[in-house]
């Protein structure tokens, strides 16, 4: 995407976004009343005082501070590199979906394919401390959705976010890709352990931030990031979430902005299912397969591939088969009957079956390798739906 602004125009936008004391509540009335940032900075303090407090008017009518000018120069140098973009509210390429939220950002920093922000998108969010089964679900759903034309948006965090990005990347070059919304400046990766993942997202999707270069991770940045995750998407899927979870904030923001909210149910015994169950009680759509989502939102362009041939299902098997391949039905064994579908500790399984420990361990391993059960945190096992 070529730059649509001159250096002077972009500098004015950057200065406006960096200006101390300006907030969305003052940005937008000022832009509406005066015009583009260059026009704002061309006014006298007396003229600006009609729209903002006098001290702020004097600040705007004075040249940029040395600190802000340094940041502007650094940013102009950053955006001159291939694959880097800054999109402002005045650009035709600014995501139209963000214009429907309460406080769209003045500009977006983008590293990667900026056109991804205009694709039909679904956000996928969930717990940072997700279970292995939850991560497998996120990855399988994401791969299927990306294979069927839906760009997958998430927040680059540990757990469900990372699994969602990974799944979308597995859809390959024919997939719709993935977009990571960052709670830091776009030149900072948080968590640092996701640097390699962020690099792959920039190559096959896009990294996006509204925060200035060099901005570190602060707790109050992430709720603002979440509003962009929800705002860019047509719907939000919550995979796993505790009752007090940032994912529920994202889901609430999505609902308030007219987006669809989906949730995968889980065990009644799992704390990470309670947030999803609360959403379902409040009207979120319960989903068991990724096709439940495409049936609701519509299919964009099915991709002819093994990965796209069959909808991903919740509790997708951890096995050698691809997400689209048929998995053998589980055998009707006493151990599986004793396991049921809730997470169960081996001690309870031994009490239910009467099996000795070596036999029980061997049978659990066989079922796990065959993709009929999964091992969870704390040594528990859970049956996977066939």
Number of C-alpha atoms within 10 A of each C-alpha: 14 9 14 16 15 9 13 10 15 22 20 20 24 24 21 22 20 19 17 12 9 16 13 14 9 13 18 16 13 19 13 9 11 17 12 16 20 17 12 20 21 13 15 14 20 12 16 22 17 12 15 18 12 15 11 18 21 17 17 24 18 13 11 18 12 9 9 17 16 12 19 23 13 12 19 16 10 15 16 11 10 11 16 21 22 27 24 20 18 13 13 10 15 21 22 15 18 21 14 13 19 11 16 20 21 18 22 21 23 24 27 23 21 26 13 20 24 15 18 19 26 28 33 32 33 34 24 19 16 22 18 18 22 27 27 23 29 36 27 31 31 32 34 31 31 31 31 26 22 30 27 33 32 28 27 28 24 17 20 31 26 24 29 32 32 23 26 31 26 19 25 15 11 15 24 28 33 33 33 28 25 29 28 24 19 24 18 16 22 20 12 10 11 15 14 11 17 24 16 18 24 22 15 21 29 26 29 27 23 25 22 20 18 13 14 16 16 9 8 9 16 17 16 16 23 25 23 29 30 33 29 28 26 19 24 32 27 28 30 35 30 21 17 11 15 18 26 23 15 28 29 17 22 26 18 13 18 13 19 22 26 25 28 26 23 22 14 12 11 14 14 25 22 20 25 28 23 17 23 18 11 9 14 21 19 20 19 19 20 22 20 17 23 17 9 12 15 13 15 16 13 17 18 11 12 13 22 22 17 17 22 28 25 24 25 27 27 21 15 11 12 17 25 18 15 11 17 10 10 16 11 8 10 10 19 20 13 15 21 12 16 16 21 20 16 17 12 13 19 17 11 14 15 11 14 10 13 9 11 18 13 11 16 20 15 13 17 20 15 18 23 24 28 24 20 16 11 8 11 16 21 22 23 21 15 15
